[in-house]
Amino acid sequence: RVLSNNLKLLNAAISSNQKGLDRVQIEVGEGQSIFSVAGDTIGVKVHHKASKTKQFPSIQVSCRQLMNLANRLDNTSQNLELCNEQVTISNKKNTYQHKLVTYKEVLPQNKSQFTPTVVVEAAKFKQALERVVPFLNSEAKEITSGVCLQIKRSEPTEFDNGSIQLTMTGLSEPGMGTTTITVEPVESDDSGNTGDIVLILPKKAIAFIASQAANFIISIAEGAVRFTWDNIECTLQTLKGEEYPDLDRVKASIDKNDISVEFNRQELLNALKRHQVMSSEIEFKVEEENCQLSQSTETGSGAENIYCSNDSTETIKLNLFIDYLIKVITSVESQTVMFKLNLEPDEGED
């Protein structure tokens, strides 16, 4: 059963790769067996204890075939016999025996030296990612299809020694979203400098981690990051980040957004979904405690009023993308949602 569950994990990693090769590598020796897959995005390695092992060169078989076979074995311990041409699987009573042919390709393995850096709670990580998902571009070839991870240590104060913050940022047209969680440092002599680490991970890879991992350790290497939990190592290739915006600079650019407009989250969401039927854009017209939502297209038009509170004495008009706005508001958990606006026009603009 343990083997079956881990093969499902390995097969999921193969499916998450852009070019997933259906191969699982088996290594044995020194009282353990190692099952691993490699790919252009995700590589996963699972360590097992094993009895009566003999040192043997690594071999490869079909991960999907082995997984499907493992699902149908009885619930006793299994014997795996390896040779260059095939892998033989049988139960202790030897009432059945199955053979899988081996493959000769050599799968690429990441030989980088990884430095353990921080410990992350899987539940918090998944919740943070769900808030960032609406901002991920679906085009896999674009740099903005990834999630940017920043690991920073806050400055020490007289009250504490500073904490380590993991910030996740998603970016797509026409906006971005970010959320931050507190993580723990790895207590080790070779733990890395957590002052300024920026990683950009592919969308499929980060979703794989969120769906599979228990509480994990992040380890850093050049061009790659490793997530380790239980007896599992998952290595992800990082994307180059020259095109990704500097998060601190983006936050500083909205410091002048000093006008607030607040809505009941569910009321606004319901109104937007009604207008979504006929239009991709929506116009907001805010006057005192009333907001008129309206749209007009060749297929029809609509308008409705909802309550809001705002601190502007002037009428506010906004045009926003409905689909995108619905995704963002859906990811908000509070009862209210607030727009922070900058009504000062840029030079030459209305």
Helices and strands as residue ranges (DSSP letters): H 2-16, E 24-29, E 32-37, E 42-49, E 56-61, H 63-70, E 78-82, E 86-91, E 97-101, E 115-120, H 122-132, G 133-135, G 143-145, E 147-153, E 164-172, E 175-185, E 197-201, H 203-212, E 216-221, E 224-229, E 232-237, H 247-253, E 259-264, H 265-276, E 281-287, E 290-297, E 300-310, E 316-321, H 322-330, E 336-341
